[in-house]
């Protein structure tokens, strides 16, 4: 009985174990199958990796052989400027970069005028053609792309056609699609002047303001068939309709907007959107009429709109490089544009030359060439050249990131290129991606290489000198050249300068190590100088490492000699500066007085400027060499030099005021002596004892001394008393003259102070001449005050009150405001635009009339109240100078006529 029970239990266990054994057998079979598949995949992956390595090795060898040949010949590049000038920053940038890369550059306006492009189909003699904005139609008309022989053009006809306006802003390729096919707004093409607008949301449906932005991204398309493109790291972001836009990096923008968790997804979406539009544009176009160009390229500007999500929409595509201006700094957009242009050229150039038969090319042909090769790729010679160029681009450090092809390219591409060409492109890009991920600091274009602030200024050179209006520098700008000259027309009274360093670690300042980086500079008549200092910002005290100098020459007024028939015109004020709104401006017909004129009884008689012209309606027809100041109903008699010397004998003339008063003093000294030996831009007290053959003494005190602290700055009374004491002994008569004047600080209180001091010093009978106010400080120059038109009109009233006070105090007055206001553009050097005189050295250094050089008298004090006592010593090597400035000459001659009213 027990045996039977045991047998039953045994049979029951075997019956239960049968399914388990079967399951184990199935699992074993599955494991073996997976193992075989894994080994097969591993073998396939190893095989592909080995094949990729062979491909890269062949391309590297081909690269070395090609570079060795290309370095032996000089490439020719043609730049079609269109409406740009040779000195335009964009033209200079292209020329500079191309020359650095070994190109001989030829500039011309349009393709029809270029000797290099006059050959059949325009393809002979050149290797690179750059068509700048406004010259594109000329390029497309002249160039037959099917005839290009490994030449490069910066236009892709397929993209120019695809993104052209088909009407009402619709892209031509968009008509064949629906909005659901790709994330693109219907109105995205056409004139770039049509700025895309921010969307209008219904109340309560607007996304968070932090997630709404309009972004300009810059895409470099290096081929249409197959599609290859790169995305620049720099973008321009606008967060509202009124936002001027800010430059930043795309990585920074996405991190700030979406956070670390979603930033990667947002970047993928940006790439997906741009590639989708490029693919749609390239696959929905007919083949270009002139044929395709495998080595051509084009820069595009995509405007993307983020509206609350990480997936943007394309709202505009510009088939060119369009960088919006960014706020008040007009140079930011230009700098961004130039950097993207330069980065694109450095990524693409120089391209590999025409491939010749060699071992490396033979290896590639054996594996991929023809339709019967090892891999049946149907690839030709141009495809190998294209692969080599792509390989070189991924090796080149650049802020451009590879945008396409990507891992999804094979499944979604409809390119007419050989299928394995895309496969090889992917293998090359994966190889470089793996290489960069294995290195700590990969020097590939997978990461931007632009300099960042901080560190040492290892390359203290400038990338460019930007200016507004653009300056035509001679020689054309180059980082290696340190001195330039430029000319500007008469009407250009100010330029804005922005130097840009090559290294972000370098600090740039204008004129002084504490000066601004960007500044407005007044451009006076004649030559002005601007210094650009490049310093090492890493030092505790910035060290000047390089100095660039720009000399700007401003031309005189356009003038025509008054030959034969002409009319007499006059003007009170310039229409660009209507100080008296109720009076006429600009040239008006002038009627000379009928009755004989007589000498003026004062120096402040109202007047106007008179000039001969062919027509009073065009100031360019005037002879500005003959312009004169005409007081109403009288004239200021000129004082001849012998009479002036007699008049000034045994007289002492004291000047107190700013540099405009000093200009009158130097003119007096030159007129008395015939030339000027002793002069200087002194901001203290000067004493000239031996003028007019030792018969005239002139002294000068600078006021106000604005550079001193308030507690150390002398008052007007103190400065005047110091001048009087330094000039003693003084005679209480008109043999002693005091000339008081300032550009805009002088007021009636100063004149009353003069009267009080003279009375107290027993000098009440001296001759006092007031030089009234003058034009200046009307330009928005950095670092100094700038007056509005309303404030300048207020100066006109202040000037009238000043002259009225002078008359009540029985002082003489010279109305310099009325003289300068009509010719306010004719200022000379100086940041205030208020100087109408300039001292220049005469060509001949021989002394005039036995005059002498100057030396500092021993024992004179220097310091805050220093006095420079100037004597003269006769010598044949004494330098001579003269005072230049027609406007200063006019009111200085009026001063002389008031000092010597009887000398006619």
QUILIN-V861449 format. One record per residue. RES is the residue in one small letter. PHI is phi in degrees with one decimal (* if undefined). OMEGA is omega as a letter, one per 30 degrees, with the letter a starting at -180 (* if undefined). Layout:
BEGIN
RES	PHI	OMEGA
RES	PHI	OMEGA
END
This chain:
BEGIN
x	*	l
x	-63.9	l
x	-66.8	l
x	-64.9	l
x	-61.8	a
x	-65.1	l
x	-64.7	l
x	-61.6	a
x	-63.2	a
x	-66.9	l
x	-63.7	a
x	-65.1	l
x	-65.4	l
x	-64.7	l
x	-65.3	l
x	-75.4	a
x	-81.6	a
x	-60.5	l
x	-62.4	a
x	-63.5	l
x	-62.6	l
x	-64.2	l
x	-63.9	l
x	-62.7	l
x	-65.5	l
x	-65.4	l
x	-61.8	l
x	-64.0	l
x	-63.6	l
x	-63.5	l
x	-61.0	l
x	-63.7	l
x	-66.2	l
x	-62.3	l
x	-63.8	l
x	-65.0	l
x	-63.5	l
x	-64.4	l
x	-63.1	l
x	-65.7	l
x	-64.8	l
x	-64.1	l
x	-65.3	l
x	-65.9	l
x	-63.9	l
x	-63.9	l
x	-66.0	l
x	-64.5	l
x	-64.4	l
x	-65.1	l
x	-66.7	l
x	-64.8	l
x	-63.5	l
x	-63.7	l
x	-63.2	a
x	-63.7	l
x	-63.2	l
x	-64.7	l
x	-68.2	l
x	-63.0	l
x	-65.5	l
x	-65.2	l
x	-64.3	a
x	-61.8	a
x	-67.4	a
x	-68.7	l
x	-64.2	l
x	-63.4	l
x	-78.2	a
x	-68.7	l
x	-69.3	a
x	-90.5	a
x	-128.5	a
x	-97.5	a
x	-84.1	l
x	-110.1	l
x	-120.9	l
x	-113.8	l
x	-113.0	l
x	-88.3	a
x	-82.9	a
x	62.6	a
x	-86.5	l
x	-74.3	l
x	-96.2	a
x	-60.1	a
x	-94.8	l
x	-60.3	a
x	-54.4	a
x	-67.4	l
x	-66.9	l
x	-61.7	l
x	-62.1	l
x	-59.4	a
x	-62.5	a
x	-64.6	a
x	-65.7	a
x	-65.4	l
x	-65.9	l
x	-63.3	a
x	-93.7	l
x	90.0	l
x	-89.0	l
x	-94.0	a
x	-100.4	l
x	-120.3	a
x	-101.0	l
x	-154.1	a
x	-76.7	a
x	-136.0	a
x	-62.2	a
x	-67.6	a
x	-102.1	a
x	-93.8	l
x	-66.0	a
x	-72.4	a
x	-105.8	a
x	-85.3	l
x	-71.9	a
x	-59.5	l
x	66.1	l
x	68.1	a
x	-118.8	a
x	-100.8	l
x	86.8	a
x	-128.0	l
x	-117.7	a
x	-142.6	l
x	-125.6	l
x	-112.9	a
x	-102.9	l
x	-76.6	a
x	-56.0	a
x	82.0	l
x	-110.4	a
x	-59.8	l
x	-58.7	l
x	-63.0	l
x	-63.9	a
x	-65.8	l
x	-73.6	a
x	-90.2	a
x	-89.0	l
x	-99.1	a
x	-63.3	a
x	-69.0	a
x	-97.0	a
x	-66.3	a
x	-114.4	a
x	58.6	l
x	-105.4	a
x	-115.5	l
x	-133.0	a
x	-88.1	l
x	-135.0	l
x	-114.0	a
x	-54.7	a
x	-61.9	a
x	-74.6	l
x	-59.3	l
x	-73.2	a
x	-64.1	a
x	-97.7	l
x	-80.6	a
x	-80.1	l
x	-94.1	a
x	122.0	l
x	59.0	l
x	81.3	l
x	-87.2	l
x	-66.3	a
x	-63.5	a
x	-72.5	a
x	-68.3	a
x	-65.2	a
x	-94.5	a
x	-126.9	l
x	-115.9	a
x	-62.6	a
x	-73.1	a
x	-72.6	a
x	-157.6	a
x	-79.3	a
x	-139.7	l
x	-70.7	a
x	-58.3	a
x	-97.4	a
x	-133.3	a
x	-121.1	l
x	97.0	a
x	-62.7	l
x	-71.8	l
x	-72.9	l
x	-83.0	a
x	-74.6	l
x	-65.6	a
x	-103.6	l
x	-70.5	a
x	-67.9	l
x	-100.7	a
x	-103.2	l
x	-72.4	l
x	-55.8	l
x	87.0	a
x	-113.8	a
x	-75.8	l
x	-70.5	l
x	-59.6	a
x	-56.1	a
x	-69.9	a
x	-107.4	l
x	-105.3	a
x	-161.4	l
x	-111.4	a
x	-125.1	l
x	-97.1	l
x	-115.7	a
x	-116.2	a
x	-117.5	l
x	-106.4	l
x	-95.3	a
x	-101.8	l
x	-169.4	l
x	-97.0	l
x	-129.7	f
x	-75.4	a
x	-77.0	l
x	-132.7	a
x	-154.3	a
x	-133.2	l
x	-114.9	a
x	-76.3	a
x	-74.8	a
x	-90.5	l
x	-133.8	l
x	-120.1	a
x	-114.9	l
x	-120.2	a
x	-105.5	l
x	-158.9	a
x	-63.3	a
x	-94.2	l
x	-74.0	a
x	-69.4	l
x	102.5	l
x	-133.0	l
x	-83.0	l
x	-155.5	l
x	-96.7	a
x	-62.8	l
x	-64.6	l
x	-63.9	a
x	-60.9	a
x	-68.2	l
x	-65.2	a
x	-69.1	a
x	-84.3	a
x	-118.2	l
x	81.5	a
x	-61.1	a
x	-68.7	a
x	-106.1	a
x	-63.6	a
x	-64.9	l
x	-62.7	l
x	-63.5	l
x	-65.7	l
x	-61.0	l
x	-67.2	l
x	-60.2	l
x	-64.0	a
x	-63.1	a
x	-64.7	a
x	-64.5	a
x	-64.9	l
x	-60.7	l
x	-67.9	l
x	-61.9	l
x	-65.9	l
x	-63.8	a
x	-68.6	a
x	-82.1	a
x	-95.4	a
x	-108.5	l
x	-113.4	l
x	-70.3	l
x	-55.8	a
x	-59.1	a
x	-60.1	a
x	-89.8	a
x	91.2	a
x	-97.9	a
x	-131.1	a
x	-73.9	a
x	-106.5	l
x	-84.6	a
x	-153.7	l
x	-161.2	l
x	-92.2	l
x	-125.3	l
x	-117.2	l
x	-100.7	l
x	-103.9	a
x	-106.9	l
x	-116.5	l
x	-96.2	a
x	-126.0	l
x	97.8	l
x	-126.0	a
x	-82.3	l
x	-103.9	a
x	-85.6	l
x	-118.4	l
x	-83.3	a
x	-109.1	l
x	-163.4	l
x	-128.3	l
x	-108.2	a
x	-75.1	l
x	-177.0	l
x	-97.1	a
x	-120.7	a
x	-114.2	a
x	-68.9	l
x	-64.6	a
x	-118.6	l
x	77.4	a
x	-67.5	l
x	-80.8	a
x	-67.4	a
x	-83.2	a
x	-60.7	l
x	-62.4	l
x	-66.6	l
x	-64.8	l
x	-60.4	a
x	-59.7	a
x	-64.3	a
x	-66.9	l
x	-65.1	l
x	-60.7	a
x	-64.2	l
x	-62.6	l
x	-66.7	l
x	-66.2	a
x	-72.1	l
x	-76.1	a
x	-92.8	a
x	-115.3	f
x	-77.0	l
x	-76.0	l
x	-63.4	a
x	-77.6	l
x	-59.0	a
x	-78.2	l
x	-111.2	a
x	-63.8	l
x	-154.6	a
x	-62.8	a
x	-65.3	l
x	-66.5	l
x	-63.8	l
x	-63.8	l
x	-64.3	l
x	-64.7	a
x	-64.9	a
x	-84.3	a
x	-123.9	a
x	-75.6	l
x	64.0	l
x	-98.9	l
x	-121.3	a
x	-70.2	a
x	-56.5	a
x	-108.9	l
x	49.0	a
x	-92.5	a
x	55.7	a
x	-98.5	a
x	-109.2	a
x	-61.3	a
x	-63.8	l
x	-66.3	l
x	-65.3	l
x	-63.4	l
x	-66.2	l
x	-62.0	a
x	-64.9	l
x	-63.8	l
x	-62.9	l
x	-62.0	l
x	-66.3	a
x	-63.7	l
x	-73.6	l
x	-84.5	a
x	-82.5	l
x	-61.8	a
x	-163.6	l
x	-78.7	l
x	-82.9	l
x	-104.1	l
x	-64.4	a
x	-101.6	a
x	-152.2	g
x	-81.9	l
x	-122.7	a
x	-63.5	l
x	-91.3	a
x	-65.5	a
x	-67.1	a
x	-74.5	a
x	-113.1	a
x	-85.1	l
x	-121.4	a
x	-68.3	l
x	-85.2	l
x	-72.5	l
x	-55.5	a
x	-56.5	a
x	-73.1	l
x	-64.3	l
x	-64.2	l
x	-62.1	l
x	-68.3	l
x	-60.7	l
x	-64.3	l
x	-63.3	l
x	-64.9	a
x	-66.7	l
x	-64.5	l
x	-60.1	a
x	-68.0	l
x	-65.6	l
x	-66.2	l
x	-63.1	a
x	-69.8	a
x	-70.6	l
x	-82.9	a
x	-95.7	a
x	-67.3	a
x	-129.3	a
x	-65.8	l
x	-87.5	a
x	-112.0	a
x	-81.7	l
x	-78.3	l
x	-135.5	l
x	-69.0	a
x	-117.9	a
x	-63.6	a
x	-64.2	l
x	-123.5	a
x	-58.2	a
x	102.9	a
x	81.9	a
x	-98.1	l
x	-80.3	a
x	-80.4	l
x	-126.5	a
x	-80.7	l
x	-126.8	l
x	-94.2	l
x	-78.6	a
x	-165.8	l
x	-113.7	a
x	-91.5	a
x	-148.6	l
x	-137.5	g
x	-68.6	a
x	-60.7	l
x	-93.5	l
x	-89.4	a
x	-78.7	l
x	-126.1	f
x	-70.4	l
x	-55.9	a
x	-61.4	l
x	-146.3	a
x	-55.5	a
x	-81.7	a
x	-94.6	a
x	-110.9	a
x	-133.5	a
x	-138.9	l
x	-130.3	l
x	-149.4	l
x	-121.2	l
x	-129.9	l
x	-71.5	a
x	-59.4	a
x	-74.1	l
x	-85.4	a
x	-101.9	a
x	-155.5	l
x	-128.5	l
x	-106.1	a
x	-116.3	l
x	-139.7	l
x	-78.0	l
x	-123.5	a
x	-77.7	l
x	-68.6	a
x	-101.5	l
x	-69.3	l
x	-79.9	l
x	-92.5	l
x	-105.3	a
x	-114.7	l
x	-135.0	a
x	-105.6	l
x	70.7	a
x	-151.0	a
x	-67.1	l
x	-107.6	a
x	-74.6	a
x	-77.7	l
x	-86.2	l
x	-125.1	a
x	-155.3	l
x	-88.2	l
x	-120.5	l
x	-69.4	a
x	-111.5	a
x	-77.1	l
x	-60.1	a
x	90.0	a
x	-107.7	l
x	-114.4	a
x	-127.1	l
x	-123.9	l
x	-106.9	l
x	-115.5	a
x	-103.5	l
x	-104.0	a
x	-126.4	l
x	-89.7	a
x	-75.0	a
x	-77.4	a
x	-77.9	l
x	-55.8	l
x	-114.4	a
x	-52.9	a
x	-105.8	l
x	-73.2	a
x	-106.7	a
x	-146.2	l
x	-126.0	l
x	-104.3	a
x	-127.8	l
x	-119.9	l
x	-99.7	a
x	-111.5	l
x	-102.8	l
x	-100.2	a
x	-72.0	l
x	-76.2	l
x	-58.1	l
x	-58.3	a
x	-140.0	l
x	-121.4	l
x	-60.8	a
x	-84.6	l
x	-97.3	l
x	62.0	a
x	-70.2	l
x	-153.9	l
x	-115.8	l
x	-98.7	a
x	-120.1	l
x	-144.5	l
x	-153.2	l
x	-92.2	a
x	-150.0	l
x	-81.2	l
x	-67.7	l
x	-80.8	l
x	-147.7	a
x	-84.0	a
x	-73.3	l
x	-110.1	a
x	-59.7	a
x	-83.0	a
x	-108.0	a
x	-69.2	l
x	-130.7	a
x	74.4	a
x	-69.9	l
x	-133.7	l
x	-58.6	a
x	-110.8	l
x	-104.8	l
x	-66.4	a
x	-64.8	a
x	-78.3	a
x	-85.5	l
x	-61.2	l
x	-84.8	a
x	-126.2	l
x	-61.8	a
x	-71.5	a
x	-90.9	l
x	-155.1	l
x	-93.4	a
x	-121.9	l
x	-66.3	l
x	-58.5	a
x	-157.7	a
x	-155.1	l
x	-88.4	a
x	-122.0	a
x	-148.3	l
x	-79.2	a
x	-140.4	l
x	-75.8	l
x	-152.1	l
x	-75.3	l
x	-91.8	a
x	-142.9	a
x	-72.6	l
x	-78.2	l
x	-95.4	a
x	-93.3	l
x	-96.2	a
x	-72.9	l
x	-71.8	a
x	-104.2	a
x	-69.1	a
x	-136.0	l
x	-90.2	a
x	-117.0	l
x	-65.4	a
x	-72.6	l
x	78.4	l
x	-156.0	l
x	-147.3	l
x	-95.4	a
x	-67.9	l
x	-68.7	a
x	-103.0	l
x	-67.0	a
x	-59.8	l
x	-60.0	l
x	-68.8	l
x	-65.0	l
x	-63.2	l
x	-66.6	a
x	-63.9	a
x	-89.6	a
x	-65.5	l
x	61.7	l
x	-116.5	l
x	-121.2	a
x	-116.9	l
x	-107.8	l
x	-113.7	l
x	-133.9	a
x	157.2	a
x	-93.1	a
x	-66.7	l
x	-67.1	l
x	-70.4	l
x	-63.9	l
x	-62.9	l
x	-66.7	l
x	-62.6	a
x	-64.4	l
x	-64.1	l
x	-59.7	a
x	-62.5	l
x	-66.4	a
x	-65.8	l
x	-71.2	a
x	-95.2	a
x	92.8	l
x	-160.0	a
x	-125.4	l
x	-106.5	a
x	-98.1	l
x	-158.2	l
x	176.4	l
x	-83.0	a
x	-74.8	l
x	-118.8	l
x	-142.5	a
x	-105.0	l
x	-118.4	l
x	-138.2	l
x	-110.0	a
x	-92.2	a
x	-118.8	l
x	-80.7	l
x	54.9	a
x	56.2	l
x	67.8	a
x	-103.8	a
x	-131.7	l
x	-118.7	l
x	-125.9	l
x	-130.2	a
x	-148.1	l
x	-131.6	a
x	-78.4	l
x	-153.2	g
x	-87.4	l
x	-90.4	a
x	-67.4	a
x	-79.6	a
x	-87.8	l
x	-62.7	a
x	-56.1	a
x	-72.9	a
x	-98.8	a
x	-77.2	l
x	-69.7	l
x	-75.9	l
x	-61.4	l
x	-61.1	a
x	-64.3	l
x	-64.3	l
x	-66.8	l
x	-62.4	l
x	-62.3	l
x	-63.0	l
x	-61.9	a
x	-64.5	l
x	-72.0	a
x	-95.6	a
x	-65.9	g
x	-78.9	a
x	-122.8	l
x	-94.9	a
x	-82.3	l
x	-159.3	l
x	-74.6	l
x	-70.4	l
x	-106.7	a
x	-124.0	l
x	-121.1	l
x	-107.7	a
x	-112.8	l
x	-166.4	l
x	-156.2	a
x	-71.3	a
x	-151.0	a
x	-92.2	a
x	-70.3	l
x	-141.3	a
x	-64.2	l
x	-61.8	l
x	-64.2	l
x	-67.5	l
x	-66.0	l
x	-65.5	l
x	-59.2	a
x	-60.2	a
x	-65.2	a
x	-65.8	l
x	-63.4	l
x	-62.1	a
x	-66.1	a
x	-93.9	l
x	58.8	l
x	-127.5	a
x	-71.0	a
x	-97.7	a
x	-70.7	l
x	-85.3	l
x	-108.3	l
x	-118.2	l
x	-101.5	l
x	-85.0	a
x	-76.1	a
x	-71.8	a
x	-149.4	l
x	-72.9	l
x	157.0	l
x	58.3	a
x	-98.6	l
x	-105.6	l
x	-76.5	a
x	-90.8	a
x	-67.4	l
x	90.7	l
x	-132.5	a
x	-69.0	l
x	-131.6	a
x	-93.2	l
x	-80.9	l
x	-61.9	l
x	-62.6	l
x	-68.5	l
x	-68.2	l
x	-64.0	l
x	-65.3	l
x	-63.5	l
x	-58.9	l
x	-69.6	l
x	-62.8	l
x	-64.7	l
x	-63.8	l
x	-67.6	l
x	-62.4	l
x	-65.7	l
x	-62.8	l
x	-65.0	l
x	-60.7	l
x	-64.5	l
x	-64.1	l
x	-86.6	l
x	63.0	l
x	-96.3	l
x	-74.1	l
x	-140.4	l
x	-113.1	a
x	-81.8	l
x	-79.4	l
x	-66.8	l
x	-63.8	l
x	-71.0	a
x	-85.9	a
x	-66.0	a
x	-73.1	a
x	-124.3	a
x	-64.5	l
x	-78.4	a
x	-94.2	l
x	-71.3	l
x	-106.2	a
x	-63.1	l
x	133.5	a
x	-70.3	a
x	-78.6	a
x	56.4	a
x	-119.6	a
x	-92.8	l
x	-112.4	l
x	-138.2	l
x	-156.0	l
x	-94.4	l
x	-127.8	a
x	-80.8	l
x	-73.0	a
x	-62.2	l
x	-91.0	l
x	-92.4	l
x	-70.0	l
x	-67.6	l
x	-103.3	l
x	55.3	l
x	67.8	a
x	-74.0	a
x	-130.2	l
x	-81.0	a
x	-117.7	l
x	-144.9	a
x	-83.2	a
x	-69.9	a
x	-60.9	l
x	92.4	l
x	-75.1	a
x	-84.5	l
x	-125.7	a
x	133.8	a
x	-64.0	l
x	-114.9	a
x	-71.3	l
x	-125.8	l
x	-97.1	a
x	-93.3	a
x	-101.7	l
x	-110.7	a
x	-126.1	l
x	-130.8	a
x	-72.4	l
x	-167.5	a
x	-74.0	a
x	-99.4	a
x	-67.7	l
x	-71.2	l
x	-119.4	a
x	-134.2	l
x	-145.1	l
x	-94.5	a
x	-104.6	l
x	137.1	a
x	-66.7	a
x	-70.0	l
x	-59.4	a
x	-62.6	a
x	-62.9	a
x	-76.8	l
x	-72.2	l
x	-65.5	l
x	-63.7	l
x	-59.1	a
x	-63.5	l
x	-66.3	l
x	-81.3	l
x	-72.7	a
x	-127.7	a
x	-66.6	a
x	-95.9	a
x	-92.9	l
x	-124.9	*
END
